[in-house]
């Protein structure tokens, strides 16, 4: 799956809305305040910026820019798969980065995917889960959106590295790259807003349940059934069979990762 942020958003759109508390959301009062702030920031800042970006930037250019950031995320994924001692995935990430960085003109073109090299996009949160930290409380991060305490511990590193801000020596260039990364991640989610609003009686719980189902399935954690929702949908029934189990991711943004605001990934 090349764009994990869209997958997270789709999971949120198909999840059942909760009628009460959630066992993985002990921080719900604080999370709802941050969610409300993010919603307003998205309404007045991120969404208009994403719409403007789509309007003035041709699709081939947006695809190329997204491919560059995707290539940087593969480097980050490579490091995390290596930490998890996942030999096959590490080798695949290395091949993806090598092919896309050379034949793909520094990542502008995605040559690796048509070659049959899958995109895994492992994050530091996945690494923590691999070594035992599977259960984690839901956490809404300002401007970045849904995450968990486990995933949030590495979201700053993930977002900063995936945006390529570490490449630039000048702060203004680093800020520009970070903004472009966030706006580009948000642009991919345009069109899902109305469907999300119409489907959710409670936007907060709808997004939370979808995100937690996605992340719990990815790290292999089966939470106890919520008393309010004993028949919650299984994420395995929502994700297509051809999506690799290890494909997360702002996207995210952001997370896509961690993705900005209502998008998702934190990695």
RALINLIN-V73295 format. One record per backbone hydrogen bond with DSSP energy under -0.5 kcal/mol. CO is the residue of the C=O (numbers start at 1). NH is the residue of the N-H. Records with the same first field share a line. If there is no record, write none. Layout:
# RALINLIN-V73295
CO=NH / NH
This chain:
# RALINLIN-V73295
2=4
3=6 / 7
4=8
5=9
6=10
7=11
8=12
9=13
10=14
11=15
22=25
24=138
25=28
27=31
28=32
29=33
30=34
31=35
32=36
33=37
34=38
35=39
36=40
37=41
38=42
39=43
40=44
41=45 / 46
42=47
45=49
46=50
47=51
48=52
49=53
50=54
51=55
52=56
53=57
56=58
58=62
59=63
60=64
61=65
62=66
63=67
64=68
65=69
66=70
67=71
68=72
69=73
70=74
71=75
72=76
73=77
74=78
75=79
76=80
77=81
78=82
79=83
80=84
81=86
82=85
85=87
86=90
87=91
88=92
89=93
90=94
91=95
92=96
93=97
94=98
95=99
96=100
97=101
98=102
99=103 / 104
100=107
101=106
102=105
104=108 / 109
105=108
109=111
111=115
112=117
113=116
116=118
118=120
120=248
123=127
124=128
125=129
126=130
127=131
128=133
129=132
132=134
137=149
139=141 / 147
141=144 / 145
142=144
143=261
145=141
146=266
147=139
148=152
149=153
150=153
151=154
152=155 / 156
154=158
155=159
156=160
157=161
158=162
159=163
160=165 / 166
161=164
164=167
165=168
170=174
171=175
172=176
173=177
174=178
175=179
176=180
177=181
178=182
179=183
180=184
181=185
182=186
183=187
184=188
186=189
187=190
189=192
192=196
193=197
194=198
195=199
196=200
199=201
202=206
203=207
204=208
205=209
206=210
207=211
208=212
209=213
210=214
211=215
212=216
213=217
214=218
215=219
216=220 / 221
221=223
226=229
229=226 / 232
234=237
235=238 / 239
240=243
242=244
244=247
246=248
250=254
251=254 / 256
252=256
253=252
254=264
255=251 / 258 / 259
256=258 / 265
257=251
258=253 / 265
260=263
261=146
264=259
265=252 / 267
267=125 / 126
